[in-house]
Structure formats: C-alpha cells, structure tokens
Amino acid sequence: MIKIDHLVKNYGATRAVDDISFEVAKGEIVGLLGPNGAGKSTTMNILTGYLSSTSGRVLVDGLNVLDEPLEVKKRIGYLPEQPPLYLDMTVEEYLIFVYDLKGCELNRTKHLEEICEVVKLTDVYHRLIKNLSKGYRQRVGIAQALIGNPPVIIFDEPTVGLDPKQIIEIRNLIRTLGRDHTVILSTHILQEVQAVCDRIIIINKGRVVADELTENINRIAANCNRYQAKICGPQREVLSMLRDRTDIAYAEALAARDGEAYVYHIESAKGVDIRKSLFYALASKSWPLIGLETLGMNLEDIFITVVDKTDGAEMPKSPKGGKKGRSRTFEKDLAQSILDATAAKQESIAPYEGDE
C-alpha cells in the first residue's frame, strides 16, 4: 500500500531525510519513532504531499505522490499534531466542510453519523469547536481524517490531551482501523506503540535504524533474565554475596524497602536461570527471600539504546564487570541485532534510478 523508495530531503546543506526505504502493507499498523529532529515529520509531510522530496519516490496504492498528488491525497487521511480545526464552526459544520473539500461521494448524513459514533462525537455534534475540551477537539481531528474512508491513515500524536479512558478508546479505534486500513502512527508514547502497532520503525539522523515486528521485540525483551528480589538480611552483606556469584552479571540495591526486606535489581548471566540456586544460597545464610519478580525489558529501553548506538554515544561503564553501575549488556545485544537486521534489509533494496 505504501512504498518509500530511497527518499532524500535536503534543506540547503542539511539533510533531514537520508536515503530512507521501507514498505507498509495493507492492514498493517506501523509505529514511526525517533527523537526530535530525526526526520519523522519530514517523512510524513512528503508522504502526504505537503513537501516535495529532493530525490527518491513515494508510492501510495501504486500512485506516485509527486506525479498524481490529488489522487494520492484522496487515499490518505491525516491527523497532524495540531488538528486543523476552524474553532468558530460547529462540529457538524466542520465535518460537512471537510466532506465537501474531499469531494466525498458517500451518503453524507450516514457517513458522518458513522464516524461520529466511532470517535464518540455524537453528543457534541452541534456544539462550537471552540467550546470543546482539548480531548474532544482531538476527536474532531481524528474524525476529519476518517472522512471518505481513505485506505491509508496517518496519525501524528493522536492521543495528546486525552484522559486515560479516552486514550484506551483511541487505541482500540486504531486497532479496529488496522483491519481495513493501512495505519502509520507517530507518537512519543512508546507504550502506545508497543500496545497498538504490528511493526516498529525507528528513524534517527534521517535514516531508518530499526525496522522490526513488535511481537519479535516483545518476545526477545521478555526473556532478558532480569529480576527484582526482596531479601531480608544485612544489605551490604547481601549485595556483596550477589555480586560475588559467577551466575549473576549485575546487582544493585534499590532505595525501596518492603518492611525488613531490601529490594535488589539482579541480572543473571546470559542463558542462566538463577532462581533455584539463589533461593538455596540465601536460605543457607538465613536470609529469607520474600519476593522474586521477573522483569521484562520495555520499548523505552530498546529505543534509547538504539538511538544511543546510532548517535555514537558510549554506554555507561562501571568497575567490577559492570556490577556497580547499571548493566546495559542485554540492551546492547538486542539493539545491535536489530540494527544489523535493519541494515541488511536496507542494503537489499535495489537503488532507485529515477530522478524526482
């Protein structure tokens, strides 16, 4: 449905988008991530026809954005970070205006009623937009993107200003839309991407540095051999014992306590299950283990590590094999595997010979 082929965008001597290539299939929900200034907004603006590219091409449903911009725009529903609302219009007047602007041929009354029901705007349909809360204004922005039932929908920060209940509703809406539409979601709420998206693309310094299925990342990150332990005993002695064990790669005492127990963050050596041996070792010293929780690794850890590595930043180092400072071994290994796989994908894409 979407094909971005060796896309480049220069602003004078500054290259905002640097040879980006990826495809998005019909019915796929893709999260587009990256730090500020990474090139996300520029990429989306080129995709929607708002900006032209320096070179490369963008195809939507087989149509070139530069060659057939009006036809492409008919196939795209776009919600920018700041919804393009006319505050002195009612919700009804605004949606009718957008309906006419898009040249929509569906039954107007029925189509707008269906959209308002989906995004929960029915109760405010006749109210002025300027009198609506920020959350409702965001819903109006989503509604205008859905008018005409476009096959491609692009959301830029769709849940900004919404309360927790509304956020859940919008996430469910995005999942529903993904059944029949291609959806690109750009957001800084990483948990949102992890909960909604089928695939994650991370852009940094104008290049695609990570492109992986969310389920693959979640599966690997869930098995990172990290634990939070609650242990009754002298903190200094317990921590020393933990750090001296060869099957523990990293340990630190946290500030939290649970009654008489101190809380520790532990990372086992790669491929080692320490739970039984740790229990017996603590029992032999009469230090009760009253809690042991397996900790996964979240998308935020992966995102930060991938960005740091592509920025050339040094990972935190510490004495005694990393047991004093925070261990980043697992993040580094996972990030490197994602970077290597993405680099291989990018290299396998044939060069685009056209001249935009």
BANU-421109 format. One record per residue (C-alpha): z, y, x; chain; residue in three letters. Coordinates in nm, 3 decimals. Layout:
<atom <Z, Y, X>, 'A', 'ALA'>,
...
This chain:
<atom <0.000, 0.000, 0.000>, 'A', 'MET'>,
<atom <0.083, 0.241, 0.286>, 'A', 'ILE'>,
<atom <-0.067, 0.225, 0.633>, 'A', 'LYS'>,
<atom <0.026, 0.472, 0.904>, 'A', 'ILE'>,
<atom <-0.206, 0.424, 1.198>, 'A', 'ASP'>,
<atom <-0.132, 0.579, 1.542>, 'A', 'HIS'>,
<atom <-0.010, 0.902, 1.385>, 'A', 'LEU'>,
<atom <0.039, 1.204, 1.611>, 'A', 'VAL'>,
<atom <0.155, 1.556, 1.519>, 'A', 'LYS'>,
<atom <0.184, 1.836, 1.771>, 'A', 'ASN'>,
<atom <0.338, 2.178, 1.720>, 'A', 'TYR'>,
<atom <0.196, 2.361, 2.019>, 'A', 'GLY'>,
<atom <0.334, 2.188, 2.325>, 'A', 'ALA'>,
<atom <0.594, 1.998, 2.120>, 'A', 'THR'>,
<atom <0.504, 1.650, 1.995>, 'A', 'ARG'>,
<atom <0.700, 1.589, 1.676>, 'A', 'ALA'>,
<atom <0.534, 1.255, 1.594>, 'A', 'VAL'>,
<atom <0.424, 1.042, 1.887>, 'A', 'ASP'>,
<atom <0.182, 0.758, 1.806>, 'A', 'ASP'>,
<atom <0.363, 0.610, 1.504>, 'A', 'ILE'>,
<atom <0.221, 0.300, 1.334>, 'A', 'SER'>,
<atom <0.364, 0.088, 1.052>, 'A', 'PHE'>,
<atom <0.271, -0.055, 0.713>, 'A', 'GLU'>,
<atom <0.464, -0.079, 0.387>, 'A', 'VAL'>,
<atom <0.367, -0.344, 0.132>, 'A', 'ALA'>,
<atom <0.367, -0.310, -0.246>, 'A', 'LYS'>,
<atom <0.711, -0.369, -0.393>, 'A', 'GLY'>,
<atom <0.884, -0.310, -0.059>, 'A', 'GLU'>,
<atom <1.176, -0.069, -0.024>, 'A', 'ILE'>,
<atom <1.184, 0.077, 0.328>, 'A', 'VAL'>,
<atom <1.463, 0.287, 0.475>, 'A', 'GLY'>,
<atom <1.340, 0.555, 0.715>, 'A', 'LEU'>,
<atom <1.620, 0.653, 0.953>, 'A', 'LEU'>,
<atom <1.656, 0.876, 1.253>, 'A', 'GLY'>,
<atom <1.868, 1.158, 1.397>, 'A', 'PRO'>,
<atom <1.791, 1.518, 1.312>, 'A', 'ASN'>,
<atom <1.465, 1.625, 1.473>, 'A', 'GLY'>,
<atom <1.342, 1.268, 1.516>, 'A', 'ALA'>,
<atom <1.020, 1.323, 1.318>, 'A', 'GLY'>,
<atom <1.113, 1.171, 0.979>, 'A', 'LYS'>,
<atom <1.039, 1.478, 0.770>, 'A', 'SER'>,
<atom <0.715, 1.547, 0.955>, 'A', 'THR'>,
<atom <0.602, 1.191, 0.892>, 'A', 'THR'>,
<atom <0.685, 1.216, 0.521>, 'A', 'MET'>,
<atom <0.513, 1.555, 0.493>, 'A', 'ASN'>,
<atom <0.196, 1.411, 0.644>, 'A', 'ILE'>,
<atom <0.220, 1.106, 0.418>, 'A', 'LEU'>,
<atom <0.245, 1.327, 0.108>, 'A', 'THR'>,
<atom <-0.042, 1.552, 0.219>, 'A', 'GLY'>,
<atom <0.176, 1.857, 0.280>, 'A', 'TYR'>,
<atom <0.088, 1.864, 0.651>, 'A', 'LEU'>,
<atom <-0.219, 1.751, 0.842>, 'A', 'SER'>,
<atom <-0.195, 1.526, 1.146>, 'A', 'SER'>,
<atom <-0.316, 1.603, 1.495>, 'A', 'THR'>,
<atom <-0.466, 1.255, 1.523>, 'A', 'SER'>,
<atom <-0.436, 0.912, 1.365>, 'A', 'GLY'>,
<atom <-0.462, 0.841, 0.995>, 'A', 'ARG'>,
<atom <-0.252, 0.770, 0.687>, 'A', 'VAL'>,
<atom <-0.383, 0.545, 0.408>, 'A', 'LEU'>,
<atom <-0.225, 0.518, 0.064>, 'A', 'VAL'>,
<atom <-0.369, 0.246, -0.158>, 'A', 'ASP'>,
<atom <-0.668, 0.237, 0.077>, 'A', 'GLY'>,
<atom <-0.733, 0.614, 0.049>, 'A', 'LEU'>,
<atom <-0.720, 0.846, 0.348>, 'A', 'ASN'>,
<atom <-0.473, 1.132, 0.292>, 'A', 'VAL'>,
<atom <-0.698, 1.385, 0.467>, 'A', 'LEU'>,
<atom <-1.025, 1.274, 0.308>, 'A', 'ASP'>,
<atom <-0.901, 1.237, -0.051>, 'A', 'GLU'>,
<atom <-0.578, 1.439, -0.079>, 'A', 'PRO'>,
<atom <-0.581, 1.485, -0.457>, 'A', 'LEU'>,
<atom <-0.637, 1.116, -0.526>, 'A', 'GLU'>,
<atom <-0.360, 1.026, -0.283>, 'A', 'VAL'>,
<atom <-0.117, 1.273, -0.441>, 'A', 'LYS'>,
<atom <-0.178, 1.114, -0.781>, 'A', 'LYS'>,
<atom <-0.042, 0.792, -0.634>, 'A', 'ARG'>,
<atom <0.274, 0.943, -0.486>, 'A', 'ILE'>,
<atom <0.597, 1.058, -0.649>, 'A', 'GLY'>,
<atom <0.800, 1.269, -0.407>, 'A', 'TYR'>,
<atom <1.158, 1.392, -0.419>, 'A', 'LEU'>,
<atom <1.221, 1.631, -0.127>, 'A', 'PRO'>,
<atom <1.573, 1.700, -0.004>, 'A', 'GLU'>,
<atom <1.576, 2.022, -0.208>, 'A', 'GLN'>,
<atom <1.432, 1.934, -0.553>, 'A', 'PRO'>,
<atom <1.152, 2.176, -0.655>, 'A', 'PRO'>,
<atom <1.310, 2.300, -0.978>, 'A', 'LEU'>,
<atom <1.249, 2.606, -1.194>, 'A', 'TYR'>,
<atom <1.602, 2.698, -1.296>, 'A', 'LEU'>,
<atom <1.506, 2.913, -1.596>, 'A', 'ASP'>,
<atom <1.328, 2.623, -1.764>, 'A', 'MET'>,
<atom <1.496, 2.361, -1.978>, 'A', 'THR'>,
<atom <1.474, 2.001, -1.857>, 'A', 'VAL'>,
<atom <1.217, 1.936, -2.131>, 'A', 'GLU'>,
<atom <1.002, 2.238, -2.036>, 'A', 'GLU'>,
<atom <1.012, 2.150, -1.668>, 'A', 'TYR'>,
<atom <0.915, 1.785, -1.716>, 'A', 'LEU'>,
<atom <0.632, 1.884, -1.950>, 'A', 'ILE'>,
<atom <0.515, 2.133, -1.686>, 'A', 'PHE'>,
<atom <0.512, 1.861, -1.418>, 'A', 'VAL'>,
<atom <0.340, 1.620, -1.660>, 'A', 'TYR'>,
<atom <0.059, 1.872, -1.717>, 'A', 'ASP'>,
<atom <0.042, 1.961, -1.347>, 'A', 'LEU'>,
<atom <-0.011, 1.597, -1.253>, 'A', 'LYS'>,
<atom <-0.278, 1.552, -1.519>, 'A', 'GLY'>,
<atom <-0.088, 1.255, -1.659>, 'A', 'CYS'>,
<atom <-0.272, 1.063, -1.933>, 'A', 'GLU'>,
<atom <0.017, 0.853, -2.062>, 'A', 'LEU'>,
<atom <0.167, 0.930, -2.403>, 'A', 'ASN'>,
<atom <0.372, 1.236, -2.313>, 'A', 'ARG'>,
<atom <0.661, 1.206, -2.556>, 'A', 'THR'>,
<atom <0.715, 0.835, -2.499>, 'A', 'LYS'>,
<atom <0.667, 0.860, -2.121>, 'A', 'HIS'>,
<atom <0.918, 1.143, -2.074>, 'A', 'LEU'>,
<atom <1.169, 0.976, -2.306>, 'A', 'GLU'>,
<atom <1.150, 0.656, -2.100>, 'A', 'GLU'>,
<atom <1.202, 0.845, -1.774>, 'A', 'ILE'>,
<atom <1.496, 1.043, -1.913>, 'A', 'CYS'>,
<atom <1.657, 0.723, -2.036>, 'A', 'GLU'>,
<atom <1.616, 0.561, -1.694>, 'A', 'VAL'>,
<atom <1.766, 0.854, -1.499>, 'A', 'VAL'>,
<atom <2.027, 0.939, -1.767>, 'A', 'LYS'>,
<atom <1.895, 1.284, -1.867>, 'A', 'LEU'>,
<atom <1.875, 1.233, -2.243>, 'A', 'THR'>,
<atom <2.199, 1.424, -2.314>, 'A', 'ASP'>,
<atom <2.085, 1.735, -2.123>, 'A', 'VAL'>,
<atom <1.716, 1.725, -2.217>, 'A', 'TYR'>,
<atom <1.724, 2.062, -2.396>, 'A', 'HIS'>,
<atom <1.958, 2.244, -2.156>, 'A', 'ARG'>,
<atom <1.859, 2.505, -1.897>, 'A', 'LEU'>,
<atom <1.836, 2.358, -1.549>, 'A', 'ILE'>,
<atom <2.040, 2.645, -1.403>, 'A', 'LYS'>,
<atom <2.334, 2.539, -1.621>, 'A', 'ASN'>,
<atom <2.332, 2.181, -1.495>, 'A', 'LEU'>,
<atom <2.557, 2.041, -1.225>, 'A', 'SER'>,
<atom <2.412, 1.958, -0.886>, 'A', 'LYS'>,
<atom <2.415, 1.590, -0.975>, 'A', 'GLY'>,
<atom <2.210, 1.645, -1.289>, 'A', 'TYR'>,
<atom <1.966, 1.869, -1.103>, 'A', 'ARG'>,
<atom <1.916, 1.584, -0.859>, 'A', 'GLN'>,
<atom <1.837, 1.356, -1.153>, 'A', 'ARG'>,
<atom <1.579, 1.606, -1.279>, 'A', 'VAL'>,
<atom <1.420, 1.596, -0.933>, 'A', 'GLY'>,
<atom <1.405, 1.216, -0.950>, 'A', 'ILE'>,
<atom <1.257, 1.235, -1.299>, 'A', 'ALA'>,
<atom <0.969, 1.459, -1.186>, 'A', 'GLN'>,
<atom <0.889, 1.212, -0.907>, 'A', 'ALA'>,
<atom <0.854, 0.932, -1.162>, 'A', 'LEU'>,
<atom <0.616, 1.117, -1.393>, 'A', 'ILE'>,
<atom <0.276, 0.947, -1.405>, 'A', 'GLY'>,
<atom <0.425, 0.615, -1.292>, 'A', 'ASN'>,
<atom <0.297, 0.653, -0.931>, 'A', 'PRO'>,
<atom <0.272, 0.331, -0.724>, 'A', 'PRO'>,
<atom <0.439, 0.499, -0.424>, 'A', 'VAL'>,
<atom <0.771, 0.682, -0.448>, 'A', 'ILE'>,
<atom <0.928, 0.874, -0.160>, 'A', 'ILE'>,
<atom <1.292, 0.980, -0.178>, 'A', 'PHE'>,
<atom <1.445, 1.222, 0.073>, 'A', 'ASP'>,
<atom <1.826, 1.213, 0.036>, 'A', 'GLU'>,
<atom <1.819, 1.113, -0.335>, 'A', 'PRO'>,
<atom <2.197, 1.083, -0.380>, 'A', 'THR'>,
<atom <2.302, 1.419, -0.233>, 'A', 'VAL'>,
<atom <2.560, 1.581, -0.460>, 'A', 'GLY'>,
<atom <2.615, 1.277, -0.681>, 'A', 'LEU'>,
<atom <2.955, 1.130, -0.757>, 'A', 'ASP'>,
<atom <3.030, 0.765, -0.663>, 'A', 'PRO'>,
<atom <2.938, 0.632, -1.010>, 'A', 'LYS'>,
<atom <2.608, 0.824, -1.008>, 'A', 'GLN'>,
<atom <2.531, 0.700, -0.656>, 'A', 'ILE'>,
<atom <2.564, 0.340, -0.771>, 'A', 'ILE'>,
<atom <2.338, 0.414, -1.069>, 'A', 'GLU'>,
<atom <2.071, 0.571, -0.846>, 'A', 'ILE'>,
<atom <2.089, 0.277, -0.603>, 'A', 'ARG'>,
<atom <2.034, 0.039, -0.892>, 'A', 'ASN'>,
<atom <1.745, 0.256, -1.009>, 'A', 'LEU'>,
<atom <1.583, 0.242, -0.665>, 'A', 'ILE'>,
<atom <1.618, -0.137, -0.660>, 'A', 'ARG'>,
<atom <1.456, -0.154, -1.005>, 'A', 'THR'>,
<atom <1.171, 0.072, -0.896>, 'A', 'LEU'>,
<atom <1.109, -0.154, -0.598>, 'A', 'GLY'>,
<atom <0.994, -0.433, -0.831>, 'A', 'ARG'>,
<atom <0.677, -0.246, -0.925>, 'A', 'ASP'>,
<atom <0.655, 0.039, -0.672>, 'A', 'HIS'>,
<atom <0.648, 0.092, -0.300>, 'A', 'THR'>,
<atom <0.955, 0.298, -0.211>, 'A', 'VAL'>,
<atom <1.036, 0.491, 0.108>, 'A', 'ILE'>,
<atom <1.395, 0.612, 0.127>, 'A', 'LEU'>,
<atom <1.509, 0.862, 0.388>, 'A', 'SER'>,
<atom <1.883, 0.921, 0.399>, 'A', 'THR'>,
<atom <2.174, 0.976, 0.635>, 'A', 'HIS'>,
<atom <2.398, 0.747, 0.428>, 'A', 'ILE'>,
<atom <2.350, 0.427, 0.625>, 'A', 'LEU'>,
<atom <2.547, 0.212, 0.382>, 'A', 'GLN'>,
<atom <2.295, 0.316, 0.118>, 'A', 'GLU'>,
<atom <2.005, 0.188, 0.327>, 'A', 'VAL'>,
<atom <2.186, -0.136, 0.401>, 'A', 'GLN'>,
<atom <2.258, -0.189, 0.030>, 'A', 'ALA'>,
<atom <1.916, -0.098, -0.110>, 'A', 'VAL'>,
<atom <1.637, -0.142, 0.144>, 'A', 'CYS'>,
<atom <1.439, -0.454, 0.230>, 'A', 'ASP'>,
<atom <1.342, -0.317, 0.569>, 'A', 'ARG'>,
<atom <1.469, -0.053, 0.810>, 'A', 'ILE'>,
<atom <1.257, 0.168, 1.034>, 'A', 'ILE'>,
<atom <1.433, 0.391, 1.287>, 'A', 'ILE'>,
<atom <1.243, 0.684, 1.439>, 'A', 'ILE'>,
<atom <1.368, 0.865, 1.748>, 'A', 'ASN'>,
<atom <1.190, 1.130, 1.954>, 'A', 'LYS'>,
<atom <0.883, 1.092, 1.734>, 'A', 'GLY'>,
<atom <0.841, 0.718, 1.793>, 'A', 'ARG'>,
<atom <0.924, 0.403, 1.597>, 'A', 'VAL'>,
<atom <1.205, 0.243, 1.798>, 'A', 'VAL'>,
<atom <1.326, -0.015, 1.544>, 'A', 'ALA'>,
<atom <1.147, -0.198, 1.263>, 'A', 'ASP'>,
<atom <1.333, -0.496, 1.121>, 'A', 'GLU'>,
<atom <1.413, -0.668, 0.791>, 'A', 'LEU'>,
<atom <1.757, -0.569, 0.662>, 'A', 'THR'>,
<atom <1.853, -0.932, 0.596>, 'A', 'GLU'>,
<atom <1.784, -1.021, 0.960>, 'A', 'ASN'>,
<atom <2.004, -0.737, 1.084>, 'A', 'ILE'>,
<atom <2.280, -0.824, 0.837>, 'A', 'ASN'>,
<atom <2.271, -1.193, 0.929>, 'A', 'ARG'>,
<atom <2.297, -1.130, 1.303>, 'A', 'ILE'>,
<atom <2.554, -0.850, 1.269>, 'A', 'ALA'>,
<atom <2.780, -1.067, 1.051>, 'A', 'ALA'>,
<atom <2.828, -1.313, 1.340>, 'A', 'ASN'>,
<atom <2.945, -1.082, 1.614>, 'A', 'CYS'>,
<atom <3.276, -1.262, 1.689>, 'A', 'ASN'>,
<atom <3.500, -0.963, 1.628>, 'A', 'ARG'>,
<atom <3.844, -0.987, 1.476>, 'A', 'TYR'>,
<atom <4.133, -0.773, 1.365>, 'A', 'GLN'>,
<atom <4.460, -0.950, 1.430>, 'A', 'ALA'>,
<atom <4.815, -0.869, 1.314>, 'A', 'LYS'>,
<atom <5.066, -1.013, 1.558>, 'A', 'ILE'>,
<atom <5.447, -0.988, 1.565>, 'A', 'CYS'>,
<atom <5.568, -0.951, 1.920>, 'A', 'GLY'>,
<atom <5.610, -0.701, 2.206>, 'A', 'PRO'>,
<atom <5.288, -0.502, 2.205>, 'A', 'GLN'>,
<atom <5.248, -0.468, 2.581>, 'A', 'ARG'>,
<atom <5.302, -0.839, 2.645>, 'A', 'GLU'>,
<atom <5.077, -0.949, 2.358>, 'A', 'VAL'>,
<atom <4.797, -0.720, 2.475>, 'A', 'LEU'>,
<atom <4.831, -0.842, 2.833>, 'A', 'SER'>,
<atom <4.806, -1.205, 2.718>, 'A', 'MET'>,
<atom <4.498, -1.130, 2.508>, 'A', 'LEU'>,
<atom <4.323, -0.955, 2.795>, 'A', 'ARG'>,
<atom <4.402, -1.233, 3.040>, 'A', 'ASP'>,
<atom <4.234, -1.501, 2.828>, 'A', 'ARG'>,
<atom <3.890, -1.605, 2.952>, 'A', 'THR'>,
<atom <3.763, -1.666, 2.598>, 'A', 'ASP'>,
<atom <3.834, -1.304, 2.496>, 'A', 'ILE'>,
<atom <3.585, -1.045, 2.618>, 'A', 'ALA'>,
<atom <3.770, -0.743, 2.487>, 'A', 'TYR'>,
<atom <4.101, -0.650, 2.329>, 'A', 'ALA'>,
<atom <4.280, -0.330, 2.237>, 'A', 'GLU'>,
<atom <4.591, -0.233, 2.042>, 'A', 'ALA'>,
<atom <4.524, -0.008, 1.744>, 'A', 'LEU'>,
<atom <4.754, 0.263, 1.614>, 'A', 'ALA'>,
<atom <4.801, 0.084, 1.281>, 'A', 'ALA'>,
<atom <5.102, -0.139, 1.211>, 'A', 'ARG'>,
<atom <5.196, -0.383, 0.935>, 'A', 'ASP'>,
<atom <5.574, -0.397, 0.924>, 'A', 'GLY'>,
<atom <5.686, -0.558, 1.250>, 'A', 'GLU'>,
<atom <5.331, -0.657, 1.342>, 'A', 'ALA'>,
<atom <5.099, -0.459, 1.566>, 'A', 'TYR'>,
<atom <4.727, -0.453, 1.490>, 'A', 'VAL'>,
<atom <4.476, -0.556, 1.758>, 'A', 'TYR'>,
<atom <4.098, -0.542, 1.780>, 'A', 'HIS'>,
<atom <3.961, -0.853, 1.955>, 'A', 'ILE'>,
<atom <3.613, -0.963, 2.058>, 'A', 'GLU'>,
<atom <3.565, -1.321, 2.171>, 'A', 'SER'>,
<atom <3.334, -1.430, 2.450>, 'A', 'ALA'>,
<atom <2.976, -1.495, 2.338>, 'A', 'LYS'>,
<atom <2.942, -1.815, 2.136>, 'A', 'GLY'>,
<atom <3.319, -1.893, 2.140>, 'A', 'VAL'>,
<atom <3.538, -1.940, 1.831>, 'A', 'ASP'>,
<atom <3.886, -1.833, 1.941>, 'A', 'ILE'>,
<atom <4.073, -1.866, 1.613>, 'A', 'ARG'>,
<atom <4.246, -2.203, 1.664>, 'A', 'LYS'>,
<atom <4.323, -2.159, 2.032>, 'A', 'SER'>,
<atom <4.456, -1.808, 1.971>, 'A', 'LEU'>,
<atom <4.686, -1.937, 1.697>, 'A', 'PHE'>,
<atom <4.834, -2.207, 1.922>, 'A', 'TYR'>,
<atom <4.871, -1.969, 2.217>, 'A', 'ALA'>,
<atom <5.064, -1.717, 2.008>, 'A', 'LEU'>,
<atom <5.275, -1.991, 1.846>, 'A', 'ALA'>,
<atom <5.374, -2.121, 2.190>, 'A', 'SER'>,
<atom <5.526, -1.779, 2.265>, 'A', 'LYS'>,
<atom <5.685, -1.749, 1.919>, 'A', 'SER'>,
<atom <5.466, -1.451, 1.832>, 'A', 'TRP'>,
<atom <5.373, -1.500, 1.464>, 'A', 'PRO'>,
<atom <5.010, -1.437, 1.375>, 'A', 'LEU'>,
<atom <5.036, -1.293, 1.023>, 'A', 'ILE'>,
<atom <4.674, -1.186, 0.979>, 'A', 'GLY'>,
<atom <4.332, -1.252, 1.131>, 'A', 'LEU'>,
<atom <4.025, -1.089, 0.978>, 'A', 'GLU'>,
<atom <3.667, -1.141, 1.090>, 'A', 'THR'>,
<atom <3.488, -0.810, 1.138>, 'A', 'LEU'>,
<atom <3.114, -0.773, 1.100>, 'A', 'GLY'>,
<atom <2.904, -0.504, 1.260>, 'A', 'MET'>,
<atom <2.763, -0.235, 1.033>, 'A', 'ASN'>,
<atom <2.435, -0.050, 1.038>, 'A', 'LEU'>,
<atom <2.605, 0.259, 1.179>, 'A', 'GLU'>,
<atom <2.693, 0.070, 1.498>, 'A', 'ASP'>,
<atom <2.336, -0.055, 1.531>, 'A', 'ILE'>,
<atom <2.184, 0.285, 1.456>, 'A', 'PHE'>,
<atom <2.399, 0.467, 1.713>, 'A', 'ILE'>,
<atom <2.333, 0.207, 1.982>, 'A', 'THR'>,
<atom <1.955, 0.201, 1.924>, 'A', 'VAL'>,
<atom <1.938, 0.581, 1.934>, 'A', 'VAL'>,
<atom <2.159, 0.598, 2.244>, 'A', 'ASP'>,
<atom <1.945, 0.344, 2.428>, 'A', 'LYS'>,
<atom <1.619, 0.522, 2.342>, 'A', 'THR'>,
<atom <1.777, 0.854, 2.441>, 'A', 'ASP'>,
<atom <1.867, 0.701, 2.777>, 'A', 'GLY'>,
<atom <2.240, 0.755, 2.718>, 'A', 'ALA'>,
<atom <2.482, 0.543, 2.919>, 'A', 'GLU'>,
<atom <2.701, 0.303, 2.726>, 'A', 'MET'>,
<atom <3.076, 0.353, 2.775>, 'A', 'PRO'>,
<atom <3.203, 0.169, 3.081>, 'A', 'LYS'>,
<atom <3.558, 0.057, 3.145>, 'A', 'SER'>,
<atom <3.765, -0.128, 3.405>, 'A', 'PRO'>,
<atom <3.863, -0.495, 3.383>, 'A', 'LYS'>,
<atom <3.538, -0.615, 3.237>, 'A', 'GLY'>,
<atom <3.539, -0.367, 2.951>, 'A', 'GLY'>,
<atom <3.877, -0.468, 2.809>, 'A', 'LYS'>,
<atom <4.032, -0.121, 2.841>, 'A', 'LYS'>,
<atom <3.759, 0.075, 2.665>, 'A', 'GLY'>,
<atom <3.554, -0.008, 2.362>, 'A', 'ARG'>,
<atom <3.327, -0.308, 2.409>, 'A', 'SER'>,
<atom <2.960, -0.243, 2.327>, 'A', 'ARG'>,
<atom <2.819, -0.574, 2.456>, 'A', 'THR'>,
<atom <2.716, -0.711, 2.118>, 'A', 'PHE'>,
<atom <2.563, -0.381, 2.003>, 'A', 'GLU'>,
<atom <2.367, -0.353, 2.326>, 'A', 'LYS'>,
<atom <2.233, -0.709, 2.300>, 'A', 'ASP'>,
<atom <2.137, -0.669, 1.935>, 'A', 'LEU'>,
<atom <1.987, -0.324, 1.989>, 'A', 'ALA'>,
<atom <1.781, -0.450, 2.282>, 'A', 'GLN'>,
<atom <1.646, -0.743, 2.083>, 'A', 'SER'>,
<atom <1.543, -0.506, 1.801>, 'A', 'ILE'>,
<atom <1.385, -0.262, 2.048>, 'A', 'LEU'>,
<atom <1.193, -0.541, 2.223>, 'A', 'ASP'>,
<atom <1.066, -0.688, 1.894>, 'A', 'ALA'>,
<atom <0.959, -0.345, 1.770>, 'A', 'THR'>,
<atom <0.785, -0.260, 2.096>, 'A', 'ALA'>,
<atom <0.590, -0.586, 2.073>, 'A', 'ALA'>,
<atom <0.484, -0.502, 1.715>, 'A', 'LYS'>,
<atom <0.370, -0.155, 1.817>, 'A', 'GLN'>,
<atom <0.172, -0.286, 2.115>, 'A', 'GLU'>,
<atom <-0.004, -0.543, 1.896>, 'A', 'SER'>,
<atom <-0.152, -0.272, 1.671>, 'A', 'ILE'>,
<atom <-0.513, -0.203, 1.765>, 'A', 'ALA'>,
<atom <-0.588, 0.156, 1.869>, 'A', 'PRO'>,
<atom <-0.736, 0.380, 1.603>, 'A', 'TYR'>,
<atom <-1.074, 0.502, 1.720>, 'A', 'GLU'>,
<atom <-1.128, 0.770, 1.453>, 'A', 'GLY'>,
<atom <-1.087, 1.141, 1.510>, 'A', 'ASP'>,
<atom <-0.894, 1.327, 1.242>, 'A', 'GLU'>,
